[in-house]
Amino acid sequence: MLGSTLNRMIFWELVRVFLLSLGTLTSLFLIVGLIQQASQLGLSLWQIVRAVPLFVPSTLPLTIPATTLFASCVVYGRLAHDNEVVALKAAGVHLFGVIKPAILLGVLTTAATAVLYHTIIPATQQMLYEQILADPEEVLYNTLRRDRCLRHPTMQYVVYTRDVQGKRLIDVVIKRRVKAIDKQTNAEVSLGYDFVARMREARLRVDKEAGTMSIEPEHYVLSGKTTSLTIAGPMVFEQPLPDSVSGKEAKLRISALTWKELPARIATVREELDTIIRQRDQKQAEADSVTEPNVRALRQNDVKNFKFLLDSKTRHLRNLQAEIHARPALALSCLVFALIGCPVGIWANRSDYLSTFVMCFIPTLAVYYPLLLAGSDMGKTGKLPLALGCWLADIIVGALAIVLTWRLLRR
């Protein structure tokens, strides 16, 4: 494909601009992503530094397509601005030979992104969470230092502290939640707090093997709805580790599943969905067999309670199925952007980075990514076939790229 000296020169110019913009854009995404992770998990500076190499692969599928587009627009825009394209046509060089380097760049970046999605990103995601959550006690202490509060939907106790000095919590308040099951949605809801414990000093401890955390004060004041008393002596407020710290949430993340693990997870979730449907149908049959109106109404309420579970499990299944299409679709976007960058860059006829960024780069991304998000959402909600929704952006922008390239070659 790069038999001529001209093609090799264009290709290496594309690579140079691509690597320069990739490094810059990836660094920006990396900073934003690490700040978000540090905010969610309460990471220390040393944990953030150690996480950098493992976080880089996850940012590349976002930056590689954009930088492929940018490189194509910049290089071919410069060729047009310097009248090199006109000179090549006057010399009898067909323009298809000129765009071959961009096609090669698009194929290489598509292959690289596909490899990242296949195994590398899921593997580094798993390693990242294992590394971050290796010391859950430190994560919890960092969260308390930053937020002065520790709360999670799965936690029975909510912890507040005025200050954290080393491993000591100063002026601690612990509130115990009262929870109940909403019969309409079958979801757990909070009904407030049944008691509040106040202590001047306490220590947080984590038992990784048992998967629990505990607050251990020397003495505390316990306030209930009708009483308040001071208690001295050993006392432990123990509860399971939050899912965000225990690693349960990390294991359920779709991005952490390798390509080989996706079909197995889809099959498992489908079996769970079928089980819920059978249970609902059984309840419906029991309700239909009852003739007494009041009892029948109660049975019908039991059937309605399955709606929340069915909706939640169906949504999870659709998200998993969408991942099968979304990963190759995002990888192919590199080739689509390389193809559209050539004619757009030549017609824009700009040689500086800023003009190319404003006239070529931003408009293309403003079309592709809204189409990607809208199509994926419609596919997941059933408004479009799932495959069509996930590939919609590639189909539309790819068709536009082919039309623009065809018109360019006919000039």
C-alpha positions in Angstrom: 0.0 0.0 0.0 2.9 2.3 0.6 5.0 1.5 -2.4 5.9 5.0 -3.4 8.1 7.5 -1.6 5.1 10.0 -1.6 2.9 7.6 0.3 5.5 6.8 2.8 6.1 10.5 3.5 2.3 11.1 3.9 2.0 8.1 6.2 4.8 9.1 8.5 3.5 12.6 8.6 0.1 11.1 9.7 1.8 9.0 12.3 3.8 12.0 13.7 0.6 14.2 14.1 -1.4 11.2 15.4 1.2 10.4 18.1 1.5 14.0 19.1 -2.2 14.6 19.4 -2.8 11.1 21.0 -0.3 11.9 23.8 -1.9 15.2 24.5 -5.5 14.1 24.4 -4.8 10.9 26.4 -3.1 12.9 29.1 -6.1 15.1 29.5 -8.5 12.2 29.6 -6.2 10.4 32.1 -6.2 13.4 34.5 -10.0 13.7 34.4 -10.5 9.9 34.8 -8.1 9.6 37.7 -9.7 12.6 39.4 -13.0 10.9 39.1 -11.7 7.6 40.4 -9.9 9.3 43.3 -13.1 11.1 44.2 -15.3 8.0 44.1 -12.8 5.7 46.0 -10.9 8.2 48.1 -7.5 7.4 46.7 -4.3 8.7 48.1 -1.6 10.3 45.9 0.5 7.2 45.9 -2.4 5.0 44.9 -3.2 7.4 42.0 0.4 7.3 40.8 0.4 3.5 40.9 -2.9 3.4 39.0 -1.7 5.5 36.0 -0.3 2.7 33.9 -3.4 0.5 34.4 -5.8 3.4 33.6 -4.1 4.4 30.3 -5.6 1.5 28.2 -9.1 2.4 29.2 -8.7 6.0 27.8 -7.2 5.0 24.5 -10.5 3.8 22.8 -11.8 7.3 23.5 -8.7 9.2 22.2 -7.5 7.0 19.3 -10.5 7.6 17.0 -10.5 11.3 17.7 -6.8 11.7 17.1 -7.0 9.6 13.9 -9.6 12.1 12.6 -7.4 15.0 13.7 -4.3 13.6 12.0 -6.1 13.1 8.7 -7.6 16.5 8.8 -4.4 18.3 9.6 -2.1 16.4 7.2 -4.5 16.5 4.2 -5.5 20.1 5.0 -1.8 21.1 4.9 -1.3 19.2 1.5 -4.3 21.2 0.1 -3.2 24.5 1.5 0.3 24.1 0.0 -1.2 23.2 -3.4 0.5 19.9 -3.3 -2.8 18.1 -4.1 -3.1 20.3 -7.2 0.4 19.6 -8.2 -0.1 15.8 -7.8 -3.2 15.9 -10.0 -1.3 17.9 -12.6 1.5 15.3 -12.5 -1.1 12.5 -13.2 -1.2 11.0 -9.7 -4.6 9.6 -8.9 -6.0 10.9 -5.6 -6.8 7.4 -4.4 -3.1 6.8 -4.1 -2.8 9.9 -2.0 -5.5 8.7 0.5 -4.0 5.2 0.9 -1.8 6.2 3.9 -4.9 7.5 5.7 -6.7 4.1 5.0 -3.7 2.3 6.3 -3.6 4.4 9.5 -7.4 3.8 9.9 -6.9 0.0 9.6 -4.0 0.0 12.0 -5.8 2.1 14.7 -9.0 0.0 14.2 -7.0 -3.2 14.8 -5.3 -1.7 17.8 -8.5 -0.5 19.4 -10.1 -3.9 18.8 -7.2 -5.7 20.6 -7.6 -3.2 23.5 -11.3 -4.0 23.8 -10.8 -7.8 23.4 -8.6 -8.5 26.4 -6.2 -5.6 27.4 -8.8 -3.2 28.8 -10.8 -5.8 30.8 -7.6 -7.3 32.2 -6.1 -3.9 33.3 -9.5 -2.9 34.7 -9.5 -6.0 36.9 -5.9 -5.3 37.9 -6.7 -1.7 38.6 -9.5 -2.5 41.1 -7.5 -5.3 42.7 -4.6 -2.8 43.3 -6.9 0.0 44.5 -8.9 -2.2 46.8 -5.9 -4.2 48.1 -6.1 -2.1 51.3 -9.8 -1.3 51.9 -9.0 0.2 55.3 -6.8 2.8 53.7 -9.5 3.6 51.1 -12.1 4.1 53.9 -9.8 6.3 55.9 -9.0 8.4 52.8 -12.8 8.8 52.1 -13.3 10.0 55.7 -10.4 12.4 55.5 -11.9 13.9 52.3 -15.7 13.8 52.9 -15.8 13.6 56.7 -18.6 11.1 56.0 -18.9 7.5 55.0 -22.2 6.4 53.5 -23.3 3.8 50.9 -26.8 2.5 49.9 -25.8 -1.0 51.2 -24.4 0.2 54.5 -26.5 -0.2 57.7 -24.6 2.6 59.5 -23.8 6.1 58.3 -20.6 7.5 59.8 -19.7 11.1 60.3 -16.4 12.5 61.8 -15.1 15.9 62.5 -11.4 15.0 61.8 -9.1 12.1 61.1 -5.7 12.0 62.8 -3.7 9.1 61.6 -5.8 6.1 62.4 -8.0 8.0 64.9 -11.5 9.3 64.1 -12.3 12.4 66.2 -15.8 13.4 67.2 -17.7 10.6 65.5 -21.4 10.3 65.0 -22.9 6.9 63.8 -26.5 6.6 62.7 -28.3 3.3 62.1 -30.7 3.2 59.2 -34.1 1.7 59.3 -35.0 -0.1 56.1 -38.1 -1.7 54.6 -39.2 -3.2 51.4 -41.5 -1.1 49.1 -44.3 -3.4 48.1 -44.9 -1.5 44.9 -41.3 -1.7 43.5 -40.0 -4.6 45.7 -37.0 -2.3 46.4 -35.3 -1.5 49.7 -36.1 2.0 51.0 -34.7 4.0 53.9 -37.2 5.1 56.7 -34.7 7.2 58.6 -32.6 6.3 61.7 -33.6 4.5 64.9 -30.6 5.5 67.0 -27.6 7.8 67.0 -24.3 7.1 68.7 -21.8 9.9 69.5 -18.2 9.3 70.5 -15.2 11.5 71.1 -12.7 9.1 69.5 -12.9 5.8 67.6 -10.9 3.6 65.3 -12.0 2.0 62.0 -10.9 -1.6 61.4 -11.4 -3.9 58.4 -11.5 -7.7 58.3 -10.9 -8.5 54.6 -11.4 -12.3 55.0 -14.8 -11.7 56.7 -15.6 -8.8 54.4 -16.6 -6.5 57.3 -15.7 -3.1 58.7 -16.2 -1.9 62.2 -16.0 1.3 64.3 -14.5 0.7 67.7 -15.0 3.5 70.3 -13.8 3.6 73.9 -17.1 5.0 75.1 -20.1 6.6 73.5 -23.5 8.3 74.0 -26.4 6.4 72.5 -29.6 8.4 71.6 -32.8 6.7 70.6 -36.3 7.9 70.0 -37.2 7.8 73.7 -33.8 7.5 75.6 -30.3 8.8 75.8 -27.5 7.1 77.8 -23.7 7.1 78.0 -22.0 3.7 77.7 -18.4 2.9 78.7 -16.4 -0.1 77.7 -15.8 -2.0 74.5 -18.4 -1.8 71.8 -18.2 -2.5 68.1 -20.4 -1.2 65.3 -19.8 -3.8 62.6 -21.3 -4.1 59.1 -20.4 -5.6 55.7 -17.9 -3.6 53.6 -19.5 -1.3 51.1 -19.8 -2.9 47.6 -17.6 -0.1 46.2 -14.7 -1.2 48.6 -15.3 -4.9 48.8 -14.9 -5.3 45.1 -18.4 -6.5 44.3 -19.2 -3.5 42.1 -15.9 -3.9 40.3 -16.7 -7.5 39.4 -20.1 -6.5 38.0 -18.7 -3.8 35.7 -19.2 -4.7 32.1 -16.0 -2.9 31.1 -14.1 -5.4 33.2 -15.4 -8.4 31.2 -13.1 -9.9 28.5 -14.6 -10.7 25.1 -14.7 -14.4 26.1 -16.5 -13.7 29.4 -19.3 -11.7 27.8 -21.3 -14.7 26.4 -21.1 -16.6 29.7 -22.3 -13.5 31.6 -25.1 -13.0 29.1 -26.2 -16.6 29.5 -26.2 -16.3 33.3 -28.3 -13.1 33.3 -30.7 -14.6 30.8 -31.2 -17.6 33.0 -31.9 -15.3 36.0 -34.4 -13.3 33.9 -36.2 -16.6 32.8 -36.4 -17.6 36.5 -38.0 -14.3 37.5 -40.5 -14.6 34.6 -41.4 -18.2 35.7 -42.0 -16.9 39.3 -44.1 -14.1 38.0 -46.2 -16.4 35.8 -46.6 -18.8 38.8 -47.9 -15.9 40.9 -50.2 -14.8 38.1 -51.6 -18.3 37.8 -52.2 -18.4 41.6 -54.0 -15.0 41.4 -56.2 -16.2 38.5 -57.3 -19.3 40.5 -58.6 -17.2 43.4 -62.3 -16.2 43.3 -62.5 -14.1 46.5 -61.9 -10.4 45.4 -59.8 -9.2 48.3 -57.5 -12.2 48.2 -57.3 -11.9 44.4 -56.3 -8.2 44.7 -53.5 -9.1 47.1 -52.2 -11.8 44.8 -52.2 -9.3 41.9 -50.1 -6.9 44.0 -47.6 -9.7 44.4 -47.4 -10.1 40.6 -46.9 -6.3 40.2 -43.9 -6.4 42.6 -42.0 -8.5 39.9 -42.1 -5.5 37.5 -39.1 -3.8 39.1 -37.0 -6.9 39.1 -37.9 -7.7 35.5 -37.1 -4.2 34.4 -33.8 -4.1 36.2 -32.7 -7.6 35.0 -33.8 -6.8 31.4 -31.9 -3.6 31.4 -28.7 -5.4 32.6 -29.1 -8.0 29.9 -29.6 -5.4 27.1 -26.5 -3.6 28.3 -24.4 -6.8 28.1 -25.8 -7.6 24.7 -25.1 -4.1 23.5 -21.4 -4.5 24.5 -21.0 -7.2 21.9 -21.8 -4.7 19.2 -20.5 -1.5 20.9 -16.8 -2.6 21.2 -16.3 -3.5 17.4 -18.4 -0.4 16.4 -16.1 1.9 18.4 -13.0 0.2 17.0 -14.3 0.7 13.4 -14.9 4.4 14.1 -11.1 4.8 13.6 -11.3 3.8 10.0 -14.5 5.8 9.5 -12.7 8.9 10.9 -9.6 8.3 8.8 -11.8 8.2 5.6 -13.8 11.3 6.4 -10.7 13.2 7.5 -9.2 13.1 4.0 -11.9 14.9 1.9 -12.9 17.2 4.8 -9.2 18.2 5.3 -8.6 18.8 1.6 -11.8 20.9 1.2 -11.1 22.9 4.4 -7.7 23.8 2.9 -6.2 24.8 6.2 -2.6 24.1 7.4 -2.7 25.3 11.1 -4.0 23.1 13.9 -6.5 25.6 15.3 -8.4 26.1 12.0 -8.5 22.4 11.4 -9.7 21.8 14.9 -12.6 24.2 14.6 -13.6 23.5 11.0 -13.1 19.7 10.8 -12.5 18.1 14.1 -15.3 19.5 16.3 -18.2 19.3 13.7 -17.4 15.6 13.0 -17.3 14.6 16.6 -20.4 16.7 17.3 -22.2 14.4 14.8 -20.7 11.0 15.5 -20.9 10.8 19.3 -24.5 12.1 19.7 -25.5 9.5 17.1 -23.5 6.9 19.0 -25.2 7.7 22.3 -28.7 8.1 20.9 -28.5 4.9 18.8 -27.1 2.9 21.7 -29.8 4.2 24.0 -32.6 3.4 21.5 -31.2 0.0 20.9 -31.0 -0.8 24.7 -34.6 0.4 25.2 -35.9 -1.6 22.2 -36.9 1.4 20.0 -34.4 0.1 17.4 -32.9 -3.3 16.8 -29.9 -3.6 19.2 -27.3 -4.2 16.5 -28.7 -1.3 14.4 -28.7 1.1 17.3 -25.0 0.3 18.3 -23.8 0.6 14.7 -26.0 3.6 13.7 -23.2 6.2 14.1 -20.7 4.1 12.0 -23.3 3.5 9.3 -24.3 7.2 8.9 -20.9 8.7 9.3 -19.3 5.9 7.3 -21.7 6.4 4.4 -21.0 10.2 4.6 -17.2 9.4 4.5 -17.7 7.1 1.4 -19.7 9.8 -0.4 -17.2 12.5 0.3 -14.3 10.4 -0.7 -16.1 9.4 -3.9 -16.8 13.0 -4.8 -13.1 13.9 -4.0 -11.9 11.2 -6.4 -14.2 12.4 -9.1 -12.8 16.0 -9.0 
